[in-house]
Amino acid sequence: MHIAKLFTELLGTHRAAGPEPADRVLRNRNKHVIYQAYQSFEDMMSPLRLFARMMHTAALHGWEGAPDNEAMRKLGAAYELVAMLGLTHKRPAFGIDSVRIGGEEVPVETTVFTATPFCSLLRFAKPSRPDQPRVLLVAPMSGHFATLLRGTVRTLLKDHEVYITDWHNPRDVSCADGRFGFDEYTMHLVGFLEKMGPGCHIVAVCQPTVQALAAVALMAEDENPASPRSMILMAGPIDTRVHPTTVNKLATERPIEWFEHNLIATVPLRYAGAMRRVYPGFLQLSAFMSMNRQRHLDSFYDMFQCRVNGDHAKAESIRVFYEEYFATMDLPAEFYLETVSRVFQECLLAKGELKVGGRQVDPAAIRRTALLTIEGEKDDICAVGQTLPAQDLCKGIRPYMRMHHVQPGVGHYGVFNGRKWESGIYPMVREMIHMRN
């Protein structure tokens, strides 16, 4: 956390206004060196973490002839904390080889259905269960990889063939492949639906609910035969003026120039995406963790104590969570800045002013796609009421084809993961899809 604080201070994110002319040159220089400084620090720490990982394994399983006592367990637990406190910029594996259906393990095949420089569309199919409804699951591009929706994919696979947008880390995408902004994201969804063909369904989680709605509206206006039969929008910022959260307020209390001057850096020369402008993943993670600093510290302490007390199952569950949480990806600068501006600051979709590729987005053009909007009662990222406006925007959809649901007792992640997603939300999603299939 001291390193995160250092980077935050270097970028001046504690300041409430944009950079002054006198220090603009220094800040521009920081854009080029901050990522390299971070990477140099990571390179320096890598051998130490490798050593700590080896020592943790040895202490956990015991050296030959060494006693299994509290001191040894404390030593092993301390080494484990050192080993895990580092980021990775590679996507973890989905690891979905089978899914349990009615007491039977059904094999799952994972393939790259189609790909662009910025995204692979992964297909999860069950050869023994053909002809199930095809669902495009739209993952957020928000600092974590699509594997954050691993549980969502696994649940959907029980009754569907699932495709997911596996966004690439832009630091691995050459500048020669061009820009990737809000419009490019939206048109990727149009292209993927066209590639999947008629009769599909789309499920968007959190941030991309706006782009998903825009994509479906454009396709409806064009009478595109690949328009989805149903659209499920889950916990998304359709209108952030409704019950603004802390996240919304942080996005609106400063001008967009502040975000560009303070949060955008360039990818070091050692990567394929050298010199691409990005919002670095390590800065995003620092921001996420600082918002709930004490909760994370408590989790690390709990993991330490569980190792010492021999409760390895609970300690392992905490370790696995942070292994996923510390897997971060950068965001293309243009995508991040345009999302902050169009979605959170100007609320263009809700105002009826959103344009994609110069075209006006008209959700009222949607008539044949059924709509289900879902919110979590305790969501502190996309508050109750922020996804609901999609219902009014899509006034061309007949009332019997529209449904809204608020799930009691769940926060943001509980909308698409966990016990209440499985028992309370997924049955409604499944019913909507199968009703329209």
N, C-alpha and C positions, 0 to 999 in steps of 0.2 A: 504493500500500500504506500510505502514511502516513495518507491519509484513512480507509482501512478501520480502521487502528489507532485513529484518533481516535474514530470512531463506536463501536468496541468498548469503549474506555475510558469514553466518555460513558454507555454502558449498564451499565457495571460488570460485564461478562461475565467479568472476571478473578477475580471473587470466588467463593469456594466455597460460600457459603451465601446464603439468601434475604435480602432487604433488611431492615435494622433499622427499627423504627418511626420513629426520628428522621429518617431520610432518605426515608421512603416518599412523602411529598408531592412531594419533588424528583423522584423516579423516576417518579411518575405524570405529572408535568409533562413529563418527558423523552419519555414516550410520545407526547405531542401535538406536541412541537417537533422531535424527532429526524428524522422523515420530512421535515418542512418544511425543516429545516436542510440535509439532504441534497439536496433538490430545488433549493433556492436555490443551492447550490454547483454543481449540474449546470447550472443556467441560466447561471451566471457563466462556466463553462468551455466551454459550447457554442460561442461565437464563436471561442475560441482553437483548439478542435479543428477547426472548419471551416476556419480559416486554415491550420492545420497540414496538413490534407488537401489543400488547394489547392497549398501549397508542396511537399508530397511529390510530387504529380502532376507539377508543373512540373520538379522536380529529377530525377524518374525519367525523364521523356521529354526533358528538356533544354530550357532557354530558347533562343530563337533566337540562334545565334552562340555559345552557351556551350559550353565543352569538356566532353566526357564523361570525367571523371577521378575518382580515388578520393575526393577532397574533396567533390565534388558528390554522389557516391553516398552518402557518410556523412551529408551534410546531409539528403538525401532520406530515408534510413533513419531518422534521428533524428526528423524530422517525422512519419513514418509511425507511430512508436511513440507520439508524443504524440496523434496523431489517433485511434488505436485504443483508448487507455486510457480508455474511457468506456462506461457501460452503456446498453443500450436496453431499453425495456419493451414493445416491439412484437414480435409473433411474426414470425420470418423466414418467407419463403415456402418451401413444400415443394419447389417447382420440379420436380415429377415429371410431365412431359408425355408421356413414353413410357418403355417398359421393353424391354430387349433380350432376346429369347427366340429361341434357336437361330439366332443371326446376323441376326435380323430385328428392326427397331425397331417395336414395337407401340404405337399411341397409347393414352394413358391420359386418362380424363375424371375430373376432381375436382369433386365437388358436396357441398353441406351436406345430408346425408340427413335429419337432424332436429337440433333445438337446444333448449337451455334457457338461462336467464340465465347459467349457470355453465359450459356446455360445448356445443361443436358436434360432432356426430358426422359426421366427414368420410367420404365414400365415394370410393374409388379403383377405377374400373371400366375394363375393356377391352371396348369394344363389339364388337370382332372376336373375342373369346373369351368368349362368354356361358356361363352355367351352370357356372362353376367354383365350388368350395367358398367359402362366405362366412366370413370371419374377422373377429372383433372384436378388434382390438389395443388393449389397455388401457395407455395411457401413464401414467407416474408424474406426480403433482402434487408436485414436489419442487424447485421453484425454477427449472427450465428448461422451455421450451415442448416440446410434443409433437414438434417438428421434430428433437429430439435422436434420435428413432427413424426419421429419414428413410431411413437405410440399411436398417433392418429392414423398413420398408414396401416399399422398392424390391425387396428380395429376395423377400418374400412374394408380391408382385404377379406374379412369374413363373408361379405356378401357382394363384393365388387371387384372389378379389375381396376387397379389404381395406377395413375400416372402422376408424377410429382416433378415440379420445377426445381431441379438441382442447380442452383445458381453457382457460377464459378467465382473464385476469388479474383477480383480484378487486378491484383498485383501479379497474377500469372497470365494476364491477357495483354497482348502487345498493343501499343498505341496505334499501330497500323490497322487494327480492327475497328477503329473509330470510337465514337462516344457511346455512352449508355446512360440515357436519362429517363425521365418519367414516360415520355412518348415511346421510347424503344422498349421499355418494360411492357407497356400496354400492348404494343404491336406484337411482341413475343407471344402473348397470350392468344391473340387472334391467330397467329401462325400455328401455334400448337394445336388449337382446336380444329383448325382446317386440316392439319396433318392427321389428327385422330379421326376425322370424318364425322358425318351426321350422327345424331343420336347420343351424344355425350352429355355429361353433367359437369358442372364446375363448382368446386368448394374452395373459397378463399379465406385464409386465416389472418386476421389482424390487418397490418399495414396494406397488403395488396387488395383489400376489398374495394378500394377506390378504383384501382386499375382494372380489376375484374369487371366491375359494374360499367366502367367506361368501354372496355373491350366488347362486352355483350351488347351495349347500346349501339356502338358503331356497326356491329355485325347485323343487328336487327334492322337498322336503317338501310343497310345494303341488301337486306333479305338474303343474307348469307346462309346457304344450306347447312353449314356446320354450326350454326347458332345452337348453344346448349339447350337441352330440354328443361333443365332446372338450374338454379343458381342459389348456392347457400353461402351467405356472408356472415362470418363469425367474428364477433368482437373487433370490429373495424372502425376507423375514424372517418365515417361518412360526413359527419358534421361535428367538428371539435368545439363548436361554440356552445354545445349542450353540455352542462355540468363539467366544465374544464377540470382536468386533472393536473397534478404537478408537472407531468410531462408536457401537457398542452401549454401550461403557463411558461415553462422554460423556453418553449419554441416561439412564443409570441412576445416575450418581454424585451427582445433585442432585434434589431433589423437584420435582414438576411446577410448584409455585408459583414456583420460581426461574425457570423458562422463561417463565412468564407475566409476571413482574415485569420481566425483563431483555430479552426478545426480541420482545415484542409492541408494536406502534406503531399509530397511527391514520392513515388515508389523508388527505392534505391536501384542503382544500375545492375546489381547482381541478379535481378528478377526479370522474367520475360516481359512484365508490364512496366519496365523501367521508364521513369518520368511521367507515368500516368498520374493524374491528380486524384487523390482518394481521401476519404475520411477513414483514418487508420483504425483497424480493429482493436488495437491495444488502447486507444483513447476511448473508444466506445465502451469497452469493458470497464475501464476505470470509472467512467460516468455511471454505468449500471451499478457497480459495487459501492460507489460512494453514496448512492441513494439509499442503500440498505446495509451500510457498513457494519453495524453491530450484529445484524442477523448473520452475516457471513462469518464474522469473528466467532460468534457462538457456534456455528456449524463446524468450524475448524477445531474448536475446543472440544466439541462433542465427539468428533472423529478421534481425536487424540485420546480422550478418556475411554472410548469404546475399545480402542486397541489395547490400552493398558489393562482394562477389565476383562479382556477376552471376548467381547461382543463383536466378533469380526464381521458378522452378517450386516449389522447396522453400520459399522465403519465402512464396509465395502460399498454400501448403497450411497453413502455420502461421497465417497471417492469417485464412484462412477458418475454421479451427478456433476461434480466439478470437472471431471475429465471432459464431459460434453460442454460444460459452461465455459471452460477455458479454451475451447476450440473456436477461434474467431476468424472472421474474414473482413477485409476492407470493403468499403462501399465506393463506387465511382462518385467522384465529386459532384458531377452534374446531376446524378440521380438523387443524392442526398439533399443537395441544395434546392432542387426543384420540388422534391417531396415536402421539405420544410415550408417552402414558400407557398406552393399551390394547395397543399392539404391542410397544413396546420396554421399558417398565417392568414391566407386569403380565403380558405374554405370554398374554392371555386366550384366544386361539384355541387355542393349544397346550395350555392347561389345561382346555379344554372349558367355559370360562366366558364366552365372548363372546356378547353380545346386540346385536342390531340392531333399532332401533325397538321395544325391549321384548321381542323374540322371541329365544329361545335358538337359537343357530346350531349345528346338528348335522351335521357333514360326513359322518357315517355314513349319512345319509339319501340320499346320492348313490349311485345304482346303475347308471344307464344312460349316464353320462358317463365316457368314457375319460380317464385321467390320465397326463400326462407331466411329470415334474419335472426341471429342468436346473440344474446348478451349474457354476461355474468353479473349477478347481483353485487358482488364485492370487487369488481374489476377496477383497479386503480390506475390502469394504463389507458384503456378505452372505456370510459364510464358508461353506465346504463343511460340509454337515450342517444348515444352517438351513432349507433348502427341503425337504429329504428328509422331515421329519416329516409333511408333507401325505399321504404314502403311508399312514402308520399311521392318521391321522385319517380318511381315506376308506376305512375298512375294509369298507364296503358294496359297493365296486367289486370285481368279480372279479379275481383275480390276473393273468389273461391280458389284462386291459384296463388294467393299470398298468405303468408303466415309469419308471425313474430313470436319469439319465445325468450323469456328471461329465466335463467337457471338459478334457483335460490342457492345461496351459500357457497358460490364459487368465485374465485378471482380470475385474473386474465388467463393464466395457464390452465386452470381447471375447465375452461370452456372447451378445450380440444385435447385434454389429456387427463388421465386419472379415473377414479371410480365414478364420479358423477357424470363425466363425459360418456363413459361406457353405459351407465344405467339410465341417465336422464336425457342426454342430448342426442347421442348416436341413434337411438330408436326413431327419433323424429327426422333426422337426416336420412336414414334408411327408408323411412316411409315416404318422404318427399320424392326421393330418387326413384324408388320402385313404382310409385304411383304414376310418375311421368315417363317411365321407361317404355 
